[in-house]
């Protein structure tokens, strides 16, 4: 019985698909059969998923043909006289009303939880936008992009919690990365949607409000960032290489539409990212934006100084956010002449016990090497960083110590005025000749935020001698480099940044011993040796 029912369902779906194809062929063959659009729409909005999918695609082909023939375009005489009662006017108005219903159906499919249905709806909506844009360009005589329709589609995608990862990736990779006009208007629409003054119910049509809310939810922020994070292309310098979804009209009256201006794309890119940064970002998105800031955002900004407030606030936040803000802030300082007061004081404040445990430790030390590389920095400042680094190394894991020791060596090598930190001799009692030991003998003030008052230059690096007795032999050996003359070249810091417990373990286990280790007892030659408890009961 179940096999018969299944067979009948297959036949029913097949018959519905055949009906759709026949109805489509009749509409495309003669305008007298336009009423069949209603029948196809009923199937498209029905419960049969496969037949509905076929019908939606069929309507897409029909309305594309109607756009091409000009039947969906409102004539000027109809625009002036909306009460026109001519047969042609009534037919044109009827087609437009049915077209609006079809577009609404596609938008509802765009909010569907099924990924493939979302992709199909996006493709059909953009196909309709293309045809609408071509009709508008032909009527206006210059380039016109139907942004109202595009804005509604983007609004649904960004505000829907059902927008799948596949949908967002397809939007970015297949359309926004490929077509410059879609990318330009996506940036512009994102600025509108992210604006606190944006009213989603303004100019509401009779078919109901858009699928948006005035508040910017976390879903909107996540979807907007997911799309922008996958946009990898920017407009070319040559207008001839522009790739447009809505083609330019052949006899355009415009000298150069804004869609062909690289400056317009750069401005839209800048405004979109700034609008996104003004929203309430969750910690994960916040960190990802900072990670990509110096390579993918700053180089394409129309004015990089607009990022100063965002990066400065991030740098002052503390913790891992401050570490990630360093790259972007450094780019603004070195390439865009940003004057950041008390930069080194705030950089010094980032040195705490957590620094050697965070995942961004390698990134921080790469930048630190650049920040402290200038020979014009005062000795007290370099000494403060060296001393703080050595003190924290006492509590750091082996991977952190392996980074700190080469860094200290390179700083001493680059700043000879700080060599006093390892050459300062202890004080001795004049009577007994013994070394004076005082618990407060180190003048360094560890909790002093002012680098000029922490007295690091009056201290010594006794911490390095402590590290020479570290439990891990490789660290103890590395720390003994300070006992030798400074004739060796500086360390390549990059060789020490990516060490972990795993790399240490693999290195030690893969090393072949030069000689067999000494054993505490002789290896046994028999199963039961004389003197064992079992030797009294049996012998072999």
N, C-alpha and C positions, 0 to 999 in steps of 0.2 A: 504493500500500500504506500509506504514512504517513497519507494522508487518511482511509482506512478506520479505521486504528488510532485516530486522533484523534477520529473520529466515534464510535467505540465507547466511548472514554474519557468523552466528553461524555454519552453515553447512560447509562453506568454511574453517573456522578456524579448525573445527574438521577434515576435510579432509586433511588439511595441516599437522596437528599433526600426523594423521595416515600415511601420506606419509613419514614424518620424521622417524617415528618408523620403517617402512618397510625398508627404505634406510639404517638406522643404523643396523638393523638385517642382511641385505645383506652384508654390509661391514665387520661386525664382523664374519660372517660365512665363507667368502671366500675372499682372497686377490685379486681375479679376479674382484671384485666389488669395488675396491678402488676409481674408478672414481666417485662413488656416493657421495664421500666427497664433491666434488664441488657443487653438487646439494643441499646438506644439508647446505653448507656455504652460498649459494644464499638465502636460506630461512632465515638463521640466520641474514643476513645483510639486509633483506627486511623490509618493512614498517609494517607488521603485528606483533605487539608486542608480543602477546601470542605465535604465531608460532615461532618467532625469539628466544624467551626465551627457548622454547622446543628444537629448533635446536642447540642452544649454549650448552645446557646441553648434548645433544646427541653427539656433537663433542667432548665434554670433555671426555665422556666415550670411544669414539673411539680412541682418541689420548692417553688416559691412557693405553688402551690395546696395542696400537702400541709401546708405550714406554716400556711396560713390555716385549713385544716380541723382542725388540731390533731393530725395523725397523726405529726408529728415530735417532739412534746412527750412527755417521759417522765412518765407519771402518777405520783402520789404513792405509790399502791399498788405500782407497779413499782420505784420508788426504794427502798422499804422491803424489798421482796422481789425481789431481782435474779434469783432462780432461778424466777421465775414461769413456769409451763408452759402458760398459757392461750393459745389461738389468737391472741387480740388482742395479747397481750404479745409473742408470737413475731413477728407481722407488724410490730409497731411497732419491735422491735429490728432486724429485717431491713431496714426502711426506713432506720433511722438508720445502720446500717453502710454501706449503699449511698450514703447522703447524704455520709458521711465520705469515701468514695472519690471522689465527685464534687467535693467541696471540694478534695481533694488534687490532682485533675486540674486544677482552676482555678489552683491555686498553681503547678503545673508550667508551665501556660500563662503565668502571670505572669512566670516566669523565662525565657520564650522570647525569642529574639533578634529576633523579628518584632514591630514596633511595633503594627500593628493587632490582632494576637492579644493582646498585652499589655493594650491598651485594653479589648478585649472581656472579658478575664478579670477586670480590675478592676471593670468595670461589673457583671458577674455576681456577683462576690464581695460587693460592697457591696449588691447586691440581696438576697443571702442573709442578710447581716448585718441588713438592714432587717427582713426577715421574722422572723428569730430574735429580734431586739429586741422586735418587737411581741408575739411569743408570751411572752417573758419578762416584759414589762410587764403583760400580761394576767394572768399567773399570780401575780406579786408584788403587783399592785394599786398599784404606783407606777412611777416611771421607772427603767428598768434598761437600760444600754447593754452589748451583748455585746462587751466589750473584748478578751477572749481571742482571738476570731476576727479582730478588727480588728488587734490587735497582731501576729499572725502574718503578715497581709498586708503591713503596713508594714515588718516585719522583712525580708521577702523583697525588697521594692522597694528598700529603702535599702542592703542588702548585696549586691545583684546588680550585677555589672559590665555586664550586658546591659540594665539598665533604660534605656530610650530617653529622649531629651529630651522626646519627645511624651508618654510615659507620666507623667513627672514633672510636666510642665506641665498635663496633664489632671487629675492628682490635686490639684494646687494650685488651679487656676482653676475647674474644674467641680465640685469637691467641698469642699475645705477653705475656699475663699473663699465658698462658697454656703451651707454648713451649719455652724452654730455648734458642734453636738455633735461632728461629725467633726473639726473643728479643735481643739477642747478636748482630745479624747482622742488626737489626733495629737501634740500638745505633751507630754502626759503619757507617752505611749509612747516618744517620743524621749528623754525624761529616763531612762526605764528602760533603753533600748537603749544609751545613751551612758554609763551608770553603769559604773564599773570592777568593781563587784560583781555585775553582771548575769550570770545563768547562763542561756544560751539552751536548755540541755538540762533545765532544771528542769520538772517536771510533763510530761515527754515522753510523748506518746501512743504507742500500739502501732504507729502507721503510720510511726514514725521521727522523727529529730530535725528541728528547724527548720533552715532554710537560713541559718544565722548562725554566726559564730565569736566566741569570747570577745574576741579582739582587735578593736579598731576600725580597720579598714583605711582607706586613703585614699579608696577607693570609697564607703564609708559616709559619710565626712565630705563628700565632693563631692555625693552625692545628697541628704543631709540639708540642706545649705546651699542646693542648687538648689531644693528644695521650699520651704524657709522664706523664701527670697529672693523667691518669687512670691506669698506670702501677703500680701494687702493690706488685709484687713478685720479689724476687731476687734468684739467684741460691743457692741450698742447699750446705752444706759442703761436703756431700757425693755424689760422682759421680754416684753411683748406682741409685740415686733418680732423675737423670736428665730426663726430658721429652723432646724428640726431635721430630720435625716435619719430618725431613729427618733422617731416622733411620741409626744407625751405621751399617756398613757392618759386617757380621759375622766373617770373617777372615781378620781383619784389620791388616795392617802392621805397623800402627802407635802405639806407646806405649800408648800415651794419646793425642788425638787431643785437640786443644785449646778450642773447644766448651765445653769440660768437665772440664775446669779449672775455679774454682771460681774467681781466681785472674784476669783472662781475662774478666769475666763479670763485676767485680768491676771496672776495668780500662775502659772498654767501657762505663759503666754507668757514670763515672766521666767525661770522655771526651765529652760525649753527652750533659750533663748539662752545662759544661763550654762553649761548642760551642753555645748552645742556649742563654746563658747569655751574650755572646759577641755581639749578634744581637741587632737591634734596637727594644726594648721592649716597648709596650704601657703601660701606667700607671697601668692598671688593671692587666695585666700579671705580671708586675714588682712586684706589691704588693702581688699577689698570690704566687709567687716564694719565697718571703721573709716570708710569712706566713707558708709555709711548709718546710722552710730551716732546722730548728733545729731538726725536727722529721723524715723527709723523704728523705733528701738529705745528710746532713752532716754524719749521721751514716753509710752510704754506700759508702762514698767517699774513693778512694784509698789513697789520701793525702788531708786531710781537709784544710791544709794551702793554697791550691790552691784557696780557696774561700776568702782569706783575702782581696784581692784587691776589689772584688765585694762588700763584706760586708762593708769594710771601706768607699768606695765611696758612698754606700747607706746611711751609717750613717751620712756622712757629707753633704748629700743632704738637710736635714732639713724637717720639717713638718711630715706628717704621714709616709713617707718612712723611716725616721730615727727611728721612734717608732717601725716600723716593723723589722728593721734591728737589733734591740737590742737583740732579742732572739738568732739569729745565732751568733752574735758577742760575746754574753755572753758565748755561748757554746764553741767557739774557745778560749776564754780567760781562762775559768775554766778547760776545758778538754784537750785542745791542746796547752796550754802555749803560747797563743798569747800575745805579749807585745804591747799594744795599748797606745801610749802616749796621755796625756791630756784627758783621758777617762771621768773623772768626770767633767771636764770643759765643754766638749761637751754635757754631760748628763744634766748639769745645764742649758745650753743654750736652751734645749728643753722645759724648763718650760716657757710657755707663756700663754696668755689668751686662745689660741685655744686648749690647752692641755685638758681642762675640757669639750670640746665640741666634740672631735673626737670620732669615734666609737671604736677605739682601746685603749681607756683610761684605761679599766680594765687590759688589757694585760701589759700596761706600768707600772701601779702601782704594779702589781705582781712582775715584775722584779726589780722595784725600791726598794721594800722591801728587796730583796736579795742583791742588790748592796750596800745598806746602812746598812746592818745588821752586818758587821764586827766591832768588838770592837776596832780594830787597826786603824780605820780612825780618823784623827785629829778632835778636837772639832769644829774648825772654819769651816770645810767642812760640818759637819752635821748641824751646826747652819745656814749656808747659805741656805741649802735645806729647812730647817724648816721655815725659815723666808720667803723665796720666795714662798713656798707653802701657808703659811698663808696669804701673801699679795694677791696672786692670788685668794684665796678663797673668798675675798670680792667681786669679780666680777664673780664668778662662779655660775652656776645653782645649785639648791638644790642637785641634784644627785652627782655633783662634790664635793660639800662641805661635804656631808656625807662620801665621801671617804677620803678627806683631813684631817678631824679632827681625826679619829682613827689613821691615818698614823702619824700625828704629835705626838699624845699621845704615840704611840709605840716607836718612835724615842727618845723622851724625857725619856721614861722608860729605853731604852737600853743604852742611853748615858747620865748618870747623870751630866756630866760636862756641859751640855747644859741647865740644870734646871734654871740657872741664867736668862734665857730669860723670865721666868714667875714669878721670885721672885724679879726682879729689881724694886726698889721703886722709885717713882718720886721725883724730887727735889722740896723743899718748900722754900718760901721766909722767910728769918730769921726775918724780921720785922713784916710782916703781917700774917705769918703762912699759907698763901695760896699756893696752888700748882702752880708752874711755868708752864705757857703754852706758848710754842714757836712753830711756824709752822715748824721750822727746828729742832725740838728737837730729832727726830729719826735719829740717825747717819747712819742707813742702806742705802747703795747706791744701788738702785734697778737695775740700768742699768750698773753696774760694772761686766764685764765678769770674772774677776779674783776672785776666791772664797776667797782668802786670803786678798783681799783688799776691799771687800764689807762691812766690819765692822758689819756683822750680829751678831757676838758674843757680841758686845757692845750695841746692840739694845734690844728691848723687844717685846713680842708678844701681843701688844695692839689690834691686829686684832681679837684675840680670844674673847676679851671682847666685841668687836663690834658684833661678831657673836652671842653672848649671847642675843642679842636683835633682832635677825633675824625675819622676818615676818612669817616664817614657824615655828610653835612651836616645832616640833620635832628636828629641827636643833638648836634652842635656848637651848633646854633641853640638847642635846648632848654636846654643847659647854661648858656647866656649869660643865662638868666633871673636868675641870682644876681648879675649885675653891675648889675641895676636895683633901684630901691627896692621894698621889699616891700609894695606897695600893692594888688597884684592878689589876688583871692580864692584860696582853696585850690583845688588841682586836684581834679577828679573822678577819683579813682584808677581807677575802673572803666573809664574810657576808654583806659587804657594797659595793662591787664593781659593782654589776649588778642592782643597783637602777635606776629607770627612773621616769618621771612624771606619767607614767601609774601605776607603782608599788606603788607610793605614794598615788595616787588617790584611787586605789583599797584597800590599807591598811586603809585609813581614812574612806571610805564609808562602809567598812565591820565591822568596830569597833562599838560595841554597846555602846551607851552613858550610863553613870552611873545614870544620872538623866535627866529629861526632860529639855530642854533649856528654859531660861526665855523669855517670850514674852513681847513685848512693850505694847500691848493692850490686853484687855479681849477678849476671843473668843466670837463671836456672838451667841446668843441663839434663835434669831428670824430672819426672812428674812429681815424685815424692822424695824430698831431700832429708838427709839425717837430721834429727832434731825436730822435725815437724810432728804435729800431734797424731797424724795418721800413720807415722812410721812405727808406732808401738802396736798397731793392730794389723798391719799388713805389710807385705814386702813384695816388690815386683822385680 
